[in-house]
Amino acid sequence: MKTNESAENYLETILILSKRLPVVRSVDIATELGYKKPSVSIAMKNLKEKKYITIMEQGYIFLTESGREIAEMIYERHEFLTGWLISLGVDAKIAAQDACRIEHVVSKESFEAIKKNCAF
């Protein structure tokens, strides 16, 4: 499961929106991320080709099993790293921004070690 940061961000956003909205559409993703609709449309085409999402005829977007797996991994990292940084005294907004960067580059091994050895 080799993905890039952009794909991971889109998948994570779809996951987050699916928890908040009855259905997720490209326009919802564009609004959430502050991107232009054509950019999101291209990204959705790429994610669909890689079988990370399905797009219904009505334009509703759903994560596939592999897409959900990636999205949940990134979301878990984001939530944990944000909380960890806040517990270290980092401002919440900066912690969330930094966690967003770290979540994509930290190895599975390092992340598991951080989780195991952090008590916050």
C-alpha positions in Angstrom: 0.0 0.0 0.0 2.2 2.8 -1.3 0.6 6.2 -1.3 1.7 9.8 -1.3 1.0 12.5 1.1 -1.7 14.1 -1.1 -3.6 10.8 -1.5 -3.4 10.2 2.2 -4.7 13.6 3.0 -7.7 13.1 0.6 -8.4 9.7 2.1 -8.3 11.0 5.6 -10.6 13.9 4.7 -13.1 11.5 3.1 -13.0 9.5 6.4 -13.5 12.6 8.5 -16.3 13.9 6.3 -18.1 10.5 6.3 -18.3 10.7 10.1 -19.9 14.1 9.8 -22.1 14.0 6.7 -24.6 11.5 5.4 -22.7 11.3 2.1 -19.4 12.8 0.8 -19.1 14.6 -2.5 -16.2 16.2 -4.3 -17.6 19.6 -3.4 -17.5 18.7 0.3 -13.9 17.7 0.0 -13.0 20.9 -1.9 -14.8 23.0 0.8 -13.1 21.1 3.7 -9.6 21.4 2.3 -10.0 24.8 0.6 -9.1 23.4 -2.8 -10.6 24.1 -6.2 -13.2 21.6 -7.5 -11.2 20.7 -10.6 -8.2 19.8 -8.4 -10.3 17.6 -6.2 -11.9 16.0 -9.3 -8.5 15.0 -10.7 -7.5 13.6 -7.3 -10.7 11.6 -7.0 -10.1 10.1 -10.5 -6.7 9.0 -9.4 -7.9 7.5 -6.1 -10.7 5.7 -8.0 -8.1 4.3 -10.5 -6.0 3.0 -7.5 -9.2 1.5 -6.1 -9.1 3.5 -2.8 -12.6 4.9 -3.4 -15.7 4.2 -5.3 -17.8 7.0 -6.8 -21.5 6.4 -7.2 -23.5 7.7 -10.2 -24.9 10.5 -8.0 -21.3 11.6 -7.2 -21.2 10.1 -3.7 -17.7 9.0 -2.7 -17.0 6.0 -0.5 -13.8 4.5 0.7 -13.0 1.0 -0.3 -11.5 -1.4 2.2 -7.9 -0.5 1.2 -8.8 3.2 1.2 -10.4 3.0 4.6 -7.3 1.2 6.0 -5.0 4.0 4.8 -7.4 6.7 6.0 -7.8 5.2 9.5 -4.0 4.8 9.8 -3.4 8.4 9.0 -6.3 9.6 11.1 -5.0 7.6 14.1 -1.5 9.1 13.7 -2.9 12.6 13.4 -5.1 12.3 16.5 -2.3 10.7 18.6 0.5 13.0 17.5 -1.7 16.1 18.0 -2.5 15.0 21.5 1.1 14.1 22.2 2.4 17.5 21.0 -0.2 19.3 23.0 0.8 17.3 26.1 4.3 18.6 25.6 3.0 22.1 25.7 2.7 22.9 22.0 -0.1 25.2 21.1 -3.1 23.2 19.8 -3.2 24.8 16.3 0.6 24.3 15.8 0.4 20.8 17.2 -2.3 19.9 14.6 -0.3 21.4 11.8 2.9 19.6 12.8 1.1 16.3 13.4 -0.3 16.6 9.8 3.3 16.8 8.5 4.7 14.1 10.8 1.9 11.6 10.2 3.0 11.0 6.6 6.7 10.5 7.1 7.0 8.6 10.4 7.6 4.9 9.9 5.1 2.3 11.3 7.9 1.1 13.7 8.6 4.5 15.0 5.0 5.4 15.4 4.3 2.2 17.4 7.3 2.9 19.6 6.1 6.5 20.3 2.6 5.2 21.1 4.0 2.4 23.4 6.3 4.8 25.3 4.0 7.8 25.7 1.8 8.3 28.6 -0.3 11.4 28.3 
